[in-house]
Amino acid sequence: MAKLIKLSLFIFILAFFESPAQTLSGAFTVTGAGYSTAVVTDYQCVGLNPANLGWKRNNHLMNVGFGEADISIYSEPLKRSLVNDLFNSNKILTDEERDLAVANFTDTKLQFEGSISGFGVSFQDDKIGGFGFTVKERIIWDSQLNEESADILFRGYHSSYFDSLSVDPQTGDTTGWATAAKTVEDLFEGTHLDMLWFREYNFSYGRSIVKNQNFALYGGVGIKYIKGYSVFNYSYASGTINAYSALNPLLGVDYDEPSPSKIEGDKYQSVGSGWGLDFGVSALIAQKLRIALAVTDIGSIKWDGNVYEGENALLTDIQTAGLSNYNIFNAQDNIALDNLKWGGWEGLSEKSTDLPMNMRAGGAFLLNSKFEFGTELYLPLNEAPGAYDKLVFGLGTRITPVKWIRGSVGMVTGGETGTNIPMGLTFIPFNNDSFSWEIGVAVRDITSYFSQDKPTVSLALGLMRFSFGNMGGSSEAKNIEVLD
């Protein structure tokens, strides 16, 4: 898993220096506002609400962007000052720190999300409608451990569960044994680890359905091709186990079990593919009020490489001393991902999983050319890997004091990650009838910079977002006197 995290961070760093995101993977033009479904348009509405391709935020024919990215970590186990240690394999925990780690990681949530939009482009015409295309890669991690799993993760064979030790005289390897062994269903009740890594190629279309002076209705649809790079789901609830995985060979995780889908070697490659659909509608009422509804990520991924399914089994022994640091993403020492001794595993030829389908509803009131207020509701529609836990609600405002700068602030709550105060800032060094260039930066929770507990450490950034092509006439944005 360390290779996965390092790879994702490497991609983000490249994007930042060669070149984000409303909460829940939105667009950097509204990052920090707490809402997006009703107001974001051009290629940035692809994957959020394709109906908004039917209207333009300015008079430009095309919009294009490169390397827009965001990364976010929500950490209940570690205070903000220690979040960096989640990726630090050089730190060595003392025995006292291991004990504290077990306590901190018991029944607490750790969530990591990163995405990069490598490329996005849109073409919008009043007569034929709008077309948008994006390439986006996402990695999502969500975990919560019970006391037994946290104890074994950090203490290994020194865990209280293993009551005897043996040492191989030839190799020197130590093994911890449990004489009163339990099944993993009983031992790890309430534990789950969930990871999804995929890339999507999304083509969307939107256009006006009804349009007059006081009312405009838009509809849109998007179709996406998915390349799956890894999935891992390992959960215990109500005495049942739900465990499966399909991991990229690059990660180097070996189950030591045969599988009809096993991939030899460590070459970076996809291990699954699938299709998805997005649908959306939006409306503009009295040239002041926008409302929108969208359902996205309808579809599935068929995993057909390195596919395994977990089984219930007795946990009798283990051959690791546990983690020596807080880096639970580290595949080389991670009991959960590399050694995978929590139950038995059977190889499969393939397995299908749903995309994290969701519904978004939002609205925005366009007060004048400088102020906009909005709200948003996000509802997960299934429990697929990558789905949020619960309903998320957001509200906020965007302020444009002059045409070359725009600020935003909001409030987002729900999803078992508490209440966050996102903030964002967009600079528009060039902004005229024929060309514009935008630079955006934002964070998902500004309070994390002033508080240590349960931080959401994040950064969203876009450096190369351009629009061009003078259509002539007047855009919807100018008709309602709103600068976007």
C-alpha positions in Angstrom: 0.0 0.0 0.0 3.0 2.3 0.5 3.6 2.1 -3.2 0.1 3.1 -3.9 0.2 6.1 -1.6 3.7 7.2 -2.9 2.4 6.8 -6.5 -0.6 9.0 -5.8 1.4 11.6 -4.0 3.9 11.6 -6.9 1.1 12.2 -9.4 -0.3 15.1 -7.3 3.1 16.7 -7.0 3.6 16.5 -10.7 0.3 18.0 -11.3 1.0 20.9 -8.9 4.3 21.8 -10.5 3.3 21.2 -14.1 0.2 22.8 -13.9 -9.7 20.5 -6.9 -12.3 20.3 -5.4 -15.4 21.1 -3.7 -16.0 18.5 -1.0 -17.0 15.2 -2.6 -14.7 15.7 -5.7 -16.1 18.8 -7.3 -14.5 21.6 -9.3 -12.0 24.1 -8.0 -14.0 27.1 -9.2 -16.5 26.4 -6.4 -14.1 24.7 -3.9 -14.7 26.2 -0.5 -18.3 27.2 -1.3 -19.9 24.1 0.2 -22.1 23.6 -3.0 -21.6 22.8 -6.7 -24.4 20.9 -8.4 -26.5 23.9 -9.3 -23.7 26.3 -10.3 -20.7 24.5 -11.9 -20.7 24.3 -15.7 -18.4 23.5 -18.7 -16.1 20.5 -18.3 -16.1 20.8 -14.5 -19.7 19.7 -14.3 -18.8 16.4 -15.9 -19.3 13.7 -13.3 -21.3 16.1 -11.1 -24.3 17.3 -13.2 -24.1 17.0 -17.0 -27.2 19.1 -17.4 -25.1 22.2 -16.7 -23.3 21.8 -20.0 -26.5 23.3 -21.5 -25.6 26.8 -20.2 -22.4 28.9 -20.3 -20.8 30.9 -17.5 -19.3 33.3 -20.1 -19.3 34.0 -23.8 -16.6 31.5 -24.6 -17.0 28.6 -26.9 -14.5 26.2 -25.2 -13.0 25.5 -21.8 -10.0 23.4 -21.1 -8.0 22.4 -18.0 -5.0 20.3 -17.0 -3.8 18.9 -13.8 -6.5 19.9 -11.4 -6.0 17.9 -8.2 -7.0 17.5 -4.6 -5.9 15.4 -1.6 -7.7 15.1 1.7 -7.1 13.1 4.9 -9.6 12.9 7.8 -7.9 11.5 10.9 -9.6 10.7 14.2 -6.7 8.6 15.4 -3.9 11.2 15.1 -3.8 14.9 15.9 -3.0 17.3 13.1 0.7 17.5 14.1 1.0 13.7 13.6 -0.9 13.3 10.3 2.3 13.4 8.3 3.4 10.3 10.2 0.8 8.3 8.4 3.2 8.3 5.4 6.4 8.2 7.4 8.0 4.8 7.5 11.2 6.1 9.2 9.6 6.8 12.5 10.1 4.1 15.1 7.5 3.8 17.8 8.4 3.1 21.4 6.5 0.5 23.4 4.6 3.3 25.1 3.8 4.9 21.7 2.6 1.5 20.4 0.2 1.3 23.3 -1.0 4.8 22.6 -1.5 3.9 18.9 -3.7 0.9 19.8 -5.9 3.2 21.9 -5.9 6.0 19.3 -6.8 3.7 16.4 -9.5 1.8 18.2 -13.0 2.6 17.0 -11.8 5.7 15.1 -12.1 6.7 11.5 -9.3 7.3 9.0 -10.3 8.5 5.5 -8.0 9.3 2.6 -9.2 10.7 -0.7 -7.2 11.9 -3.6 -8.1 12.8 -7.2 -6.5 14.3 -10.2 -8.2 15.5 -13.3 -5.5 15.1 -15.9 -7.5 16.7 -18.7 -10.8 18.3 -19.2 -12.4 20.0 -22.2 -15.8 21.3 -23.2 -17.5 22.8 -26.2 -20.8 24.7 -25.6 -23.1 26.1 -28.2 -26.6 27.6 -27.6 -28.1 25.7 -30.5 -26.6 22.2 -30.3 -25.9 22.1 -26.6 -22.7 21.3 -24.7 -20.2 18.5 -24.8 -17.7 17.7 -22.1 -14.9 15.2 -21.7 -12.7 14.5 -18.7 -10.1 12.0 -17.6 -9.9 11.7 -13.8 -8.1 9.3 -11.4 -9.3 8.7 -7.9 -8.0 6.9 -4.8 -10.2 6.4 -1.7 -9.3 4.7 1.6 -11.7 4.3 4.6 -10.9 2.3 7.7 -12.0 1.8 11.3 -10.5 -0.9 13.6 -11.9 -2.5 16.7 -9.6 -3.0 19.7 -8.4 -6.5 18.7 -7.5 -5.5 15.2 -5.7 -2.4 16.3 -3.9 -4.4 18.9 -2.7 -7.0 16.4 -1.9 -4.3 13.8 0.6 -2.5 16.1 1.8 -5.2 18.4 1.7 -8.3 16.1 2.7 -11.4 17.9 3.1 -9.4 21.1 -0.7 -8.8 21.1 -2.5 -10.2 24.1 -4.4 -12.4 21.8 -1.3 -14.6 21.2 -0.4 -16.3 24.4 2.7 -18.2 23.3 5.7 -17.6 21.1 8.0 -19.9 19.2 11.3 -19.1 17.3 12.5 -21.1 14.3 16.1 -22.1 15.2 17.2 -22.1 11.5 15.6 -18.8 10.3 15.2 -17.0 13.6 11.6 -16.1 12.6 9.2 -15.6 15.6 5.6 -16.9 15.5 2.9 -15.9 17.9 0.3 -18.6 18.7 -3.2 -18.4 20.1 -4.2 -21.5 22.0 -7.8 -20.2 22.3 -8.1 -19.2 18.7 -11.2 -17.4 17.5 -12.7 -17.0 14.0 -12.1 -13.7 12.3 -15.8 -13.0 12.3 -15.9 -13.0 16.1 -12.5 -11.5 16.6 -12.8 -8.4 14.4 -16.5 -7.5 14.8 -16.9 -3.8 13.8 -13.7 -3.6 11.8 -13.6 -2.5 8.2 -10.9 -1.5 5.7 -12.0 -0.2 2.3 -9.9 1.0 -0.6 -10.8 1.9 -4.2 -8.5 3.1 -7.0 -9.8 3.7 -10.5 -9.6 6.0 -13.6 -12.6 7.2 -15.5 -13.0 8.6 -19.0 -16.3 10.5 -19.0 -18.1 11.9 -22.0 -21.2 14.1 -21.2 -23.8 16.1 -23.1 -26.3 18.7 -21.9 -28.7 21.1 -23.5 -31.7 23.3 -22.8 -35.1 21.7 -22.9 -37.3 24.7 -22.2 -36.1 28.3 -22.2 -37.8 31.6 -21.9 -37.4 34.9 -20.1 -38.4 33.6 -16.6 -37.7 29.9 -16.8 -35.0 27.6 -18.3 -34.8 23.8 -17.9 -31.7 21.8 -18.8 -31.1 18.1 -19.0 -27.9 16.1 -19.4 -26.4 12.6 -19.5 -22.8 11.3 -19.1 -21.3 7.9 -19.9 -18.0 6.8 -18.5 -15.5 4.0 -19.1 -13.8 2.8 -15.9 -10.4 1.3 -15.6 -10.0 -0.3 -12.2 -6.5 -0.4 -10.6 -7.3 -1.8 -7.1 -10.1 -2.6 -4.8 -10.0 -3.9 -1.3 -12.9 -4.5 1.1 -12.5 -6.2 4.4 -15.3 -5.8 6.9 -17.0 -7.6 9.8 -20.5 -6.6 10.9 -23.2 -8.5 12.8 -21.2 -11.7 12.8 -20.6 -11.9 9.0 -17.5 -11.3 6.9 -17.5 -9.4 3.6 -14.0 -9.5 2.1 -12.6 -9.4 -1.4 -9.8 -7.7 -3.2 -8.2 -7.2 -6.7 -4.9 -5.4 -6.2 -2.6 -3.9 -8.8 0.6 -6.1 -9.2 2.6 -2.9 -8.6 1.6 -3.1 -4.9 3.5 -6.4 -4.5 0.8 -8.0 -2.2 1.0 -11.9 -2.5 -1.7 -14.1 -1.0 0.4 -17.3 -1.4 -2.7 -18.9 -2.9 -3.6 -19.9 -6.5 -6.2 -17.9 -8.4 -7.4 -18.2 -12.0 -7.0 -14.5 -12.3 -3.6 -14.2 -10.7 -1.2 -11.8 -12.5 2.5 -12.7 -12.4 5.1 -10.0 -12.0 4.8 -6.5 -10.6 3.9 -4.5 -13.7 1.6 -1.4 -13.3 -1.7 -2.3 -15.0 -5.4 -2.2 -14.5 -7.1 -5.3 -12.9 -10.7 -4.5 -13.9 -13.0 -2.4 -16.1 -16.6 -1.2 -16.3 -19.1 1.4 -17.3 -21.1 4.1 -15.6 -23.8 6.7 -16.3 -24.6 10.1 -14.9 -28.0 11.9 -15.2 -28.9 15.4 -14.3 -31.4 18.2 -14.6 -31.1 21.9 -13.6 -33.3 25.0 -13.9 -32.9 28.8 -13.8 -35.9 30.5 -12.3 -36.6 34.3 -12.7 -32.9 34.7 -13.7 -32.0 34.5 -10.0 -32.6 31.1 -8.6 -30.8 27.9 -9.8 -31.9 24.5 -8.7 -30.5 21.1 -9.7 -30.7 17.4 -9.2 -28.2 14.7 -10.4 -27.7 11.0 -9.9 -24.1 9.9 -10.8 -21.9 6.7 -10.8 -24.7 4.3 -11.9 -22.8 1.2 -13.0 -20.2 -1.3 -12.0 -16.6 -2.5 -12.4 -15.8 -6.1 -13.2 -12.5 -7.1 -11.6 -10.7 -9.9 -13.4 -7.1 -9.6 -12.3 -5.7 -10.8 -8.9 -9.2 -11.4 -7.6 -9.6 -13.0 -4.2 -12.4 -13.5 -1.8 -12.0 -13.8 2.0 -13.4 -16.6 4.1 -14.1 -17.1 7.7 -11.3 -19.0 9.5 -9.6 -19.4 12.8 -6.7 -16.9 13.4 -4.2 -19.2 15.1 -0.8 -17.7 14.4 1.0 -14.7 13.0 4.6 -14.0 12.1 5.0 -10.2 12.4 6.0 -7.9 15.3 3.4 -5.4 14.1 3.8 -1.9 12.8 6.8 0.0 14.0 5.2 3.3 12.9 1.9 5.0 12.2 2.1 4.2 8.4 -0.8 1.7 8.2 -0.6 2.1 4.4 2.8 0.4 4.3 2.4 -2.9 2.3 5.7 -4.3 3.5 4.7 -4.5 7.2 0.9 -4.2 7.0 -0.9 -7.2 8.4 -4.1 -6.2 6.8 -2.8 -5.8 3.3 0.5 -7.6 2.8 0.4 -10.5 5.2 -3.4 -10.9 5.1 -3.6 -13.6 7.7 -7.0 -12.4 8.9 -8.9 -15.4 7.6 -8.6 -17.6 4.5 -8.6 -16.4 0.9 -9.8 -18.1 -2.2 -8.9 -17.1 -5.8 -11.7 -16.1 -8.2 -11.7 -15.6 -11.9 -13.7 -12.3 -11.6 -15.9 -10.3 -9.3 -18.2 -7.3 -10.0 -18.7 -4.3 -7.6 -21.0 -1.4 -8.0 -19.7 2.2 -8.4 -20.4 4.4 -5.4 -23.8 5.7 -6.7 -25.0 8.9 -5.2 -27.6 11.7 -5.6 -26.9 15.4 -5.4 -29.5 18.1 -5.0 -28.6 21.8 -4.8 -29.7 25.4 -5.2 -28.1 28.8 -5.5 -29.5 32.3 -5.3 -27.7 34.8 -7.6 -28.0 38.0 -5.6 -26.1 40.2 -8.0 -22.8 40.3 -9.9 -20.8 40.0 -6.8 -22.6 37.7 -4.4 -24.0 34.2 -4.7 -25.4 31.9 -2.0 -26.0 28.2 -2.3 -26.7 24.9 -0.6 -26.2 21.2 -1.4 -27.3 17.8 -0.3 -25.3 14.7 -1.1 -26.9 11.3 -0.5 -25.0 7.9 -1.0 -27.3 5.4 -2.7 -25.4 2.2 -2.0 -22.6 0.8 0.2 -20.1 0.1 -2.6 -16.4 0.7 -2.1 -15.7 4.5 -2.2 -19.2 5.4 -1.0 -19.6 8.0 1.8 -21.1 6.7 5.0 -24.1 9.0 5.4 -25.9 12.1 4.0 -23.7 15.2 3.6 -25.1 18.7 3.7 -23.4 21.9 2.7 -24.0 25.6 2.3 -22.0 28.7 1.5 -21.3 31.7 -0.6 -19.1 32.9 -3.4 -18.0 36.5 -3.6 -16.5 38.3 -6.6 -15.4 41.8 -5.5 -13.6 42.4 -8.8 -13.6 40.4 -12.0 -10.0 39.0 -11.5 -10.6 37.5 -8.0 -13.2 35.3 -6.4 -13.4 34.0 -2.9 -15.6 31.3 -1.3 -16.5 30.0 2.1 -18.9 27.4 3.3 -20.0 24.8 5.8 -20.1 21.1 5.2 -21.4 18.5 7.7 -22.2 14.8 7.7 -20.7 11.7 6.3 -19.2 10.8 9.8 -16.4 13.3 9.4 -17.9 16.1 11.5 -18.4 19.7 10.4 -15.9 21.4 8.1 -15.4 25.0 7.0 -14.1 24.9 3.4 -12.5 28.0 2.0 -11.2 28.8 -1.5 -9.6 31.5 -3.6 -9.6 31.8 -7.4 -7.4 34.3 -9.3 -8.3 35.3 -12.9 -5.2 37.1 -14.2 -6.8 37.3 -17.7 -10.5 37.8 -18.1 -11.9 39.3 -21.3 -14.4 38.5 -24.1 -12.0 36.2 -26.0 -9.8 34.6 -23.3 -9.6 33.8 -19.6 -7.1 32.0 -17.3 -8.0 30.9 -13.8 -5.8 29.7 -10.9 -7.6 28.2 -7.9 -6.5 26.9 -4.5 -8.6 25.7 -1.6 -8.8 23.6 1.6 -11.7 21.5 2.8 -11.5 22.6 6.4 -9.8 25.8 7.5 -10.4 25.0 11.1 -7.9 22.1 10.9 -5.1 24.8 10.8 -6.2 26.0 14.2 -7.3 22.8 15.9 -5.4 19.5 16.5 -8.3 17.1 17.1 -10.0 15.2 14.3 -8.4 17.2 11.5 -9.3 17.2 7.8 -5.9 18.0 6.2 -6.4 18.9 2.6 -5.3 20.8 -0.5 -7.0 21.5 -3.8 -5.2 23.1 -6.6 -5.7 24.1 -10.3 -3.2 26.1 -12.2 -4.1 25.7 -15.8 -7.8 26.4 -16.6 -8.5 28.3 -19.7 -11.5 29.4 -21.7 -11.5 31.0 -25.2 -13.5 31.6 -28.4 -15.8 34.6 -28.6 -19.3 33.5 -29.4 -20.7 37.0 -29.8 -24.1 38.0 -28.6 -24.7 37.6 -24.8 -24.2 34.6 -22.6 -26.6 33.6 -19.9 -24.1 34.8 -17.3 -24.2 38.3 -18.7 -28.0 38.3 -19.0 -28.3 37.7 -15.3 -25.3 39.9 -14.5 -23.4 37.3 -12.6 -19.6 37.0 -12.9 -18.4 33.4 -12.6 
